[in-house]
């Protein structure tokens, strides 16, 4: 499944990494599990 985000929803740095985390697409697993308190 491929999902595209609007530029206002996903900010990309000049080097192609995701804003704040500085992760590039090849540095992220195909599946990511998020957990937290409700």
PyMOL Python script that loads the backbone (N, CA, C, O; Angstrom):
from pymol import cmd

cmd.read_pdbstr("""\
ATOM      1  N   UNK A   1       0.839  -1.176   0.000  1.00  0.00           N
ATOM      2  CA  UNK A   1       0.000   0.000   0.000  1.00  0.00           C
ATOM      3  C   UNK A   1       0.886   1.241   0.000  1.00  0.00           C
ATOM      4  O   UNK A   1       1.819   1.357   0.795  1.00  0.00           O
ATOM      5  N   UNK A   2       0.588   2.127  -0.870  1.00  0.00           N
ATOM      6  CA  UNK A   2       1.341   3.363  -0.975  1.00  0.00           C
ATOM      7  C   UNK A   2       0.428   4.527  -0.635  1.00  0.00           C
ATOM      8  O   UNK A   2      -0.668   4.639  -1.184  1.00  0.00           O
ATOM      9  N   UNK A   3       0.868   5.391   0.263  1.00  0.00           N
ATOM     10  CA  UNK A   3       0.062   6.550   0.623  1.00  0.00           C
ATOM     11  C   UNK A   3       0.899   7.798   0.409  1.00  0.00           C
ATOM     12  O   UNK A   3       2.072   7.855   0.775  1.00  0.00           O
ATOM     13  N   UNK A   4       0.276   8.778  -0.184  1.00  0.00           N
ATOM     14  CA  UNK A   4       0.963  10.034  -0.432  1.00  0.00           C
ATOM     15  C   UNK A   4       0.384  11.106   0.473  1.00  0.00           C
ATOM     16  O   UNK A   4      -0.823  11.149   0.708  1.00  0.00           O
ATOM     17  N   UNK A   5       1.243  11.964   0.975  1.00  0.00           N
ATOM     18  CA  UNK A   5       0.838  13.022   1.884  1.00  0.00           C
ATOM     19  C   UNK A   5       0.995  14.373   1.192  1.00  0.00           C
ATOM     20  O   UNK A   5       1.877  14.561   0.354  1.00  0.00           O
ATOM     21  N   UNK A   6       0.131  15.298   1.557  1.00  0.00           N
ATOM     22  CA  UNK A   6       0.270  16.661   1.050  1.00  0.00           C
ATOM     23  C   UNK A   6       1.550  17.268   1.615  1.00  0.00           C
ATOM     24  O   UNK A   6       1.995  16.891   2.698  1.00  0.00           O
ATOM     25  N   UNK A   7       2.138  18.208   0.879  1.00  0.00           N
ATOM     26  CA  UNK A   7       3.375  18.834   1.348  1.00  0.00           C
ATOM     27  C   UNK A   7       3.207  19.476   2.715  1.00  0.00           C
ATOM     28  O   UNK A   7       4.169  19.566   3.479  1.00  0.00           O
ATOM     29  N   UNK A   8       2.000  19.923   3.034  1.00  0.00           N
ATOM     30  CA  UNK A   8       1.750  20.554   4.332  1.00  0.00           C
ATOM     31  C   UNK A   8       1.670  19.537   5.466  1.00  0.00           C
ATOM     32  O   UNK A   8       1.794  19.911   6.633  1.00  0.00           O
ATOM     33  N   UNK A   9       1.466  18.256   5.147  1.00  0.00           N
ATOM     34  CA  UNK A   9       1.336  17.213   6.165  1.00  0.00           C
ATOM     35  C   UNK A   9       2.646  16.482   6.439  1.00  0.00           C
ATOM     36  O   UNK A   9       2.849  15.964   7.537  1.00  0.00           O
ATOM     37  N   UNK A  10       3.525  16.437   5.462  1.00  0.00           N
ATOM     38  CA  UNK A  10       4.799  15.730   5.619  1.00  0.00           C
ATOM     39  C   UNK A  10       5.904  16.628   5.088  1.00  0.00           C
ATOM     40  O   UNK A  10       6.092  16.748   3.878  1.00  0.00           O
ATOM     41  N   UNK A  11       6.630  17.255   5.999  1.00  0.00           N
ATOM     42  CA  UNK A  11       7.665  18.205   5.604  1.00  0.00           C
ATOM     43  C   UNK A  11       8.957  17.449   5.328  1.00  0.00           C
ATOM     44  O   UNK A  11       9.418  16.669   6.161  1.00  0.00           O
ATOM     45  N   UNK A  12       9.538  17.683   4.155  1.00  0.00           N
ATOM     46  CA  UNK A  12      10.766  17.012   3.735  1.00  0.00           C
ATOM     47  C   UNK A  12      11.915  18.022   3.762  1.00  0.00           C
ATOM     48  O   UNK A  12      11.799  19.122   3.221  1.00  0.00           O
ATOM     49  N   UNK A  13      13.022  17.637   4.397  1.00  0.00           N
ATOM     50  CA  UNK A  13      14.215  18.484   4.437  1.00  0.00           C
ATOM     51  C   UNK A  13      14.880  18.525   3.067  1.00  0.00           C
ATOM     52  O   UNK A  13      14.555  17.726   2.188  1.00  0.00           O
ATOM     53  N   UNK A  14      15.806  19.454   2.892  1.00  0.00           N
ATOM     54  CA  UNK A  14      16.509  19.600   1.614  1.00  0.00           C
ATOM     55  C   UNK A  14      17.262  18.338   1.217  1.00  0.00           C
ATOM     56  O   UNK A  14      17.434  18.076   0.026  1.00  0.00           O
ATOM     57  N   UNK A  15      17.718  17.545   2.197  1.00  0.00           N
ATOM     58  CA  UNK A  15      18.465  16.319   1.890  1.00  0.00           C
ATOM     59  C   UNK A  15      17.551  15.123   1.610  1.00  0.00           C
ATOM     60  O   UNK A  15      18.036  14.008   1.417  1.00  0.00           O
ATOM     61  N   UNK A  16      16.234  15.346   1.586  1.00  0.00           N
ATOM     62  CA  UNK A  16      15.283  14.279   1.297  1.00  0.00           C
ATOM     63  C   UNK A  16      14.804  13.529   2.524  1.00  0.00           C
ATOM     64  O   UNK A  16      14.016  12.591   2.407  1.00  0.00           O
ATOM     65  N   UNK A  17      15.269  13.928   3.705  1.00  0.00           N
ATOM     66  CA  UNK A  17      14.853  13.258   4.936  1.00  0.00           C
ATOM     67  C   UNK A  17      13.591  13.904   5.491  1.00  0.00           C
ATOM     68  O   UNK A  17      13.236  15.028   5.136  1.00  0.00           O
ATOM     69  N   UNK A  18      12.928  13.169   6.364  1.00  0.00           N
ATOM     70  CA  UNK A  18      11.699  13.650   7.002  1.00  0.00           C
ATOM     71  C   UNK A  18      12.055  14.650   8.095  1.00  0.00           C
ATOM     72  O   UNK A  18      12.952  14.406   8.902  1.00  0.00           O
ATOM     73  N   UNK A  19      11.348  15.773   8.117  1.00  0.00           N
ATOM     74  CA  UNK A  19      11.590  16.827   9.106  1.00  0.00           C
ATOM     75  C   UNK A  19      11.534  16.262  10.522  1.00  0.00           C
ATOM     76  O   UNK A  19      10.751  15.355  10.802  1.00  0.00           O
ATOM     77  N   UNK A  20      12.343  16.786  11.391  1.00  0.00           N
ATOM     78  CA  UNK A  20      12.431  16.483  12.819  1.00  0.00           C
ATOM     79  C   UNK A  20      13.192  15.180  13.094  1.00  0.00           C
ATOM     80  O   UNK A  20      14.101  15.174  13.924  1.00  0.00           O
ATOM     81  N   UNK A  21      12.847  14.086  12.423  1.00  0.00           N
ATOM     82  CA  UNK A  21      13.521  12.809  12.682  1.00  0.00           C
ATOM     83  C   UNK A  21      14.761  12.629  11.817  1.00  0.00           C
ATOM     84  O   UNK A  21      15.639  11.838  12.159  1.00  0.00           O
ATOM     85  N   UNK A  22      14.845  13.330  10.729  1.00  0.00           N
ATOM     86  CA  UNK A  22      15.945  13.231   9.768  1.00  0.00           C
ATOM     87  C   UNK A  22      16.143  11.799   9.273  1.00  0.00           C
ATOM     88  O   UNK A  22      17.273  11.329   9.139  1.00  0.00           O
ATOM     89  N   UNK A  23      15.038  11.118   9.006  1.00  0.00           N
ATOM     90  CA  UNK A  23      15.082   9.764   8.462  1.00  0.00           C
ATOM     91  C   UNK A  23      14.785   9.798   6.976  1.00  0.00           C
ATOM     92  O   UNK A  23      13.871  10.489   6.526  1.00  0.00           O
ATOM     93  N   UNK A  24      15.568   9.041   6.217  1.00  0.00           N
ATOM     94  CA  UNK A  24      15.330   8.915   4.781  1.00  0.00           C
ATOM     95  C   UNK A  24      14.505   7.651   4.554  1.00  0.00           C
ATOM     96  O   UNK A  24      14.521   6.756   5.399  1.00  0.00           O
ATOM     97  N   UNK A  25      13.791   7.554   3.444  1.00  0.00           N
ATOM     98  CA  UNK A  25      12.918   6.402   3.200  1.00  0.00           C
ATOM     99  C   UNK A  25      13.621   5.052   3.361  1.00  0.00           C
ATOM    100  O   UNK A  25      13.024   4.108   3.879  1.00  0.00           O
ATOM    101  N   UNK A  26      14.862   4.948   2.931  1.00  0.00           N
ATOM    102  CA  UNK A  26      15.573   3.664   3.028  1.00  0.00           C
ATOM    103  C   UNK A  26      15.983   3.323   4.460  1.00  0.00           C
ATOM    104  O   UNK A  26      16.446   2.210   4.709  1.00  0.00           O
ATOM    105  N   UNK A  27      15.827   4.238   5.394  1.00  0.00           N
ATOM    106  CA  UNK A  27      16.171   4.003   6.792  1.00  0.00           C
ATOM    107  C   UNK A  27      14.972   3.572   7.633  1.00  0.00           C
ATOM    108  O   UNK A  27      15.106   3.353   8.837  1.00  0.00           O
ATOM    109  N   UNK A  28      13.808   3.450   7.010  1.00  0.00           N
ATOM    110  CA  UNK A  28      12.584   3.095   7.723  1.00  0.00           C
ATOM    111  C   UNK A  28      12.105   1.731   7.240  1.00  0.00           C
ATOM    112  O   UNK A  28      12.128   1.451   6.042  1.00  0.00           O
ATOM    113  N   UNK A  29      11.670   0.884   8.169  1.00  0.00           N
ATOM    114  CA  UNK A  29      11.167  -0.451   7.824  1.00  0.00           C
ATOM    115  C   UNK A  29       9.885  -0.344   7.007  1.00  0.00           C
ATOM    116  O   UNK A  29       9.215   0.688   7.019  1.00  0.00           O
ATOM    117  N   UNK A  30       9.548  -1.420   6.295  1.00  0.00           N
ATOM    118  CA  UNK A  30       8.312  -1.461   5.512  1.00  0.00           C
ATOM    119  C   UNK A  30       7.083  -1.381   6.406  1.00  0.00           C
ATOM    120  O   UNK A  30       6.064  -0.808   6.021  1.00  0.00           O
ATOM    121  N   UNK A  31       7.182  -1.958   7.604  1.00  0.00           N
ATOM    122  CA  UNK A  31       6.068  -1.926   8.556  1.00  0.00           C
ATOM    123  C   UNK A  31       6.556  -1.289   9.849  1.00  0.00           C
ATOM    124  O   UNK A  31       7.613  -1.648  10.370  1.00  0.00           O
ATOM    125  N   UNK A  32       5.778  -0.341  10.363  1.00  0.00           N
ATOM    126  CA  UNK A  32       6.121   0.350  11.602  1.00  0.00           C
ATOM    127  C   UNK A  32       4.933   0.230  12.545  1.00  0.00           C
ATOM    128  O   UNK A  32       3.803   0.536  12.166  1.00  0.00           O
ATOM    129  N   UNK A  33       5.186  -0.216  13.772  1.00  0.00           N
ATOM    130  CA  UNK A  33       4.130  -0.364  14.776  1.00  0.00           C
ATOM    131  C   UNK A  33       4.257   0.790  15.768  1.00  0.00           C
ATOM    132  O   UNK A  33       5.310   0.987  16.375  1.00  0.00           O
ATOM    133  N   UNK A  34       3.186   1.541  15.924  1.00  0.00           N
ATOM    134  CA  UNK A  34       3.167   2.657  16.869  1.00  0.00           C
ATOM    135  C   UNK A  34       2.300   2.286  18.060  1.00  0.00           C
ATOM    136  O   UNK A  34       1.215   1.730  17.889  1.00  0.00           O
ATOM    137  N   UNK A  35       2.761   2.586  19.248  1.00  0.00           N
ATOM    138  CA  UNK A  35       1.989   2.313  20.463  1.00  0.00           C
ATOM    139  C   UNK A  35       1.966   3.566  21.327  1.00  0.00           C
ATOM    140  O   UNK A  35       2.818   4.443  21.193  1.00  0.00           O
ATOM    141  N   UNK A  36       0.987   3.635  22.205  1.00  0.00           N
ATOM    142  CA  UNK A  36       0.904   4.777  23.102  1.00  0.00           C
ATOM    143  C   UNK A  36      -0.312   4.666  23.998  1.00  0.00           C
ATOM    144  O   UNK A  36      -1.155   3.788  23.814  1.00  0.00           O
ATOM    145  N   UNK A  37      -0.398   5.542  24.949  1.00  0.00           N
ATOM    146  CA  UNK A  37      -1.543   5.586  25.855  1.00  0.00           C
ATOM    147  C   UNK A  37      -2.708   6.290  25.178  1.00  0.00           C
ATOM    148  O   UNK A  37      -2.514   7.273  24.462  1.00  0.00           O
ATOM    149  N   UNK A  38      -3.925   5.788  25.404  1.00  0.00           N
ATOM    150  CA  UNK A  38      -5.097   6.451  24.799  1.00  0.00           C
ATOM    151  C   UNK A  38      -5.379   7.793  25.436  1.00  0.00           C
ATOM    152  O   UNK A  38      -6.326   8.475  25.045  1.00  0.00           O
TER     153      UNK A  38
END
""", "prot")
cmd.dss("prot")
cmd.show_as("cartoon", "prot")
cmd.util.cbc("prot")
cmd.orient("prot")
